Structure formats: structure tokens, C-alpha cells
Amino acid sequence: MPPMKKITLVLLLCVSPLASSEGLPDLGDVSQAALSPAQERQIGQQSMLQIRASRQFLDDPEVNDYLNQLGSKLVEFSGEPSLGFEFFAMNDEAVNAFAMPGGFVGVNVGLLLITQSESELASVLGHEIAHVTQHHYARLLNGTKGDGLASMAAIAVAILAARNNPQTATAAIVGAQARAVQKQLDFTRVHEQEADRIGLDTLQKAGFNPHAMPEFLDRLQHATRLVEGNAPNYLRTHPITSERVADIENRVSKQPYRLMQDSLDFQLVRTKLIAAQKTSADALSYFEQAVHGEKFGNPIAQRYGLVLSLLRVQNLARATLEMQQLQLLAKNNALIDTLAGRVKQANNASDSLAFYRNALQNYPQHRALAYAYAEALLQANQAELASKILAERVNRYPADTRLYQLQARAYAAQNKQLEHHHALAYSAAWQGNLSGAIEQLEIAKQAGGNFYQMSIIESDLNELRELLGARSKK
Ligand SMILES: [Zn+2]
């Protein structure tokens, strides 16, 4: 059996607008032609390759799965429910969120931590979703005049960088062009008001508290002190005016205040991020204090943080005891079950297998659970079953590099050289490292396999070479 189906590389097979301004598709005069939805998607996908390869991409499937669950509740009530949005977290303390053409929405850890309710986070997502569904990028490009600046490469790099981090943007685009491009890409007041209005509508239809939107913006304006040295980027990339706030407040004032209970996942994901920001010793004392009633907060989330911290300092005995308490407090939660599995696994990998197998039946979509199970299977020398669990997920998450890395380990343990290097190739390709991927495919080819496997390798090689050629073409 081939390790992966062919479809996984198809998304990569479009000419990269990011790599050089020369080998670009001829889009004609962008000042006259709006981007087609396919072109928007292409820019978004290419930008995602760069983002996944960057250190700022938060490679935590639980955080990203949560964002996608929340996001999809909103997308359902947006103007384009079938667009196939992807939400992801960035490991960046700056308070910001950004949307890229084609439905890719990034949320910084800094913003996730500053939100005080799930409705506030949903209000930000709703606003970003509206930028996408209203095609604000395409409309911005329409507005730019056809000078040299408007090359797709400069625009795409700027979209990727300027929205999130002005320093990167300046490095990414040369000199004076940087400021001009960035200026063009800051959404106009009209775009912001439209994104607010439509985002608010989506927020309400999806059942969240509409008052969260003005409350969040208001708090952001007063919270500049929290973000060392600079005003929240969110306010810069989504310029806020008193007119804009007044407009939202006016719309919201007619709406009933909906007191919503935050989901447990919202609390747990925030707890996980808080823990990750601290040293292991600080995290432990923080959650010890929290659990013993010295901090306001959700008791389940606090105990979850405590178990997480105990596991981190390898205090297995106490982690096991506290986990038992936690499981009495909260049943039927995928994040808690995943942590319970990790505690069992740290005690004894073989003993955790039955638990993981059972939990995965309850939460088949929870990626972290599948990966932890695969990891435990590898530790217990059951690589073949690990391969099976992972292969089931490749079609669903074709861009998940962690999946391919686990697959590579599973194949190595079975001494399947071709499959091992094939998986490494996919991991490299999805991180945008095309020459590294080609290298791995060459090694896979030398390892040899059956006719079917060899023809897939050959065809992947051709695709990647074509892509690499398109990138370097002058
Ligand atoms: Zn905005």
C-alpha cells in the first residue's frame, strides 16, 4: 500500500507568488481586474506555506482545532458558509488577528489571552471572516494604481507580514516600497465599518453576545499598557475610530444582552496558553495557588493547569492524583481526556493504550488524541497500528507536518525506508522546503518499492521539480 494518496500534494501545485516577482502567473493589470476567488485562495495557500514554516505558527493541534470549531460556528452564518475557512494560532504576544484572502484567519496568542469571554473572541473572528467574505483584499488591489508596487509578490508578502508584524514587513519588502505597500494594505475606514457590521450580524446569528464586540474594542483601547511598549497591533491593522465604536454601540444597543457561558474548551485552551508562557516552576506555583482558592477563575481549568504543570516538572505521582480529582469534576471533554492519557502514558506507555483507543472512539476528530495514541503505540513497539491510525488522518489534514513526522517515525520503526523518506518529503514540502522534499524523494526512490509506490514517488518528484522551477524561473 502506498503511504499516502496522491491528493496531498495537489494544493502545492500552484505557482508561488511569494518566492519571486518574476515567475508569477500573468494576472493582467491588477488595477483593473479584481482577484478571482481561485486567485485569492491561491495567495492564501501560498502564504500559509510560509506561515507554517515560520516559528510563529503555533503547532498545537488542540488550540488550532478549538479555533476551527469556534470559527466554523460563525462561518455557518457568514456570507460564504462553504468557503472552507482555516483558523490557526500564532505564537505572538502582540494583540492581533488577521485574515488572508481565501479564508485563512490567524489569531495571535496575545489576543487569545486578552479576551475575557468566548463571545469577545468570536467577535474578532466574525470581523475577520467578514474581511474575507467581503473580498476586501481584492477590492484593495483594485484600488491600487498600476505602478511597479502592485506586483502580486510584493502584495502577497505584505499581506502575510504587514498585517501581523510591521518589522517583518519592512524586512520582507525592500525600502521605500514597504511603507507604500503597507499603507495600501491597511484596511480603510469603510472596510472596517463593513467588517464590523457584517461581523456583528454573523456574531448574533451564531448565538453569541453581540455586546461583546464594543466591549472588547473599548477594553483594547484602554489596555495599551498591557502590551509592552506599543498600542495593540489590532488597532493599527484594523484602525478604530470613535465613529466606528459609536456605530457598533448604536447597533448593539438595540440588542438584548445575552449572558453566555463560555465553553469549557475556551477556558482550557486559555489555560494551556497561560501555562506555556510561564517557566515550569512559575506555572506550577501559579496553578497551585489558583487551585487552592487564591485566584479567581474556573476551578476545572485551574486544576487542568495544575496537572499540566505537574506533568511538565515530571511529578507523576501528584499529576496522577490531581488528574483523578479533575476527572471527577469534568467528564466528557477531549482536552481533559487527552491530558489524562498523557499522565497514564508517562506512568506506563502500554497501560495508556486501551485508554487512548477508547477516548479516540469518543473524539475521533481530536487530533492531539490521535497523535498521543500514535506516540504511545510507537513507545510500545506497535508501529504498524500507529501507521494505520495516522494514515486515517492524512486525507483530512493534508498540511499537518506533525502528522507526517509521526508517520516517518512509524515507518522507520518498521524498517520501511521508502515510506519513511516519502513521509519526510511531505513534511518538508508542507513547510515550503521544496529542495529538502525533493532530496527525501530521491532517497525514497533509491530505497526502492513496488511499481505503484515508485510511480507515485516519480510523479511527486515531477510536481515538486515543476514547482521549484516555477519559483526560481527568471
Ligand atoms: Zn478589520
Residues whose N, C-alpha, C, O or C-beta is under 5 A from the ligand:
A	BS01	ZN	E192 A195 T237 H238
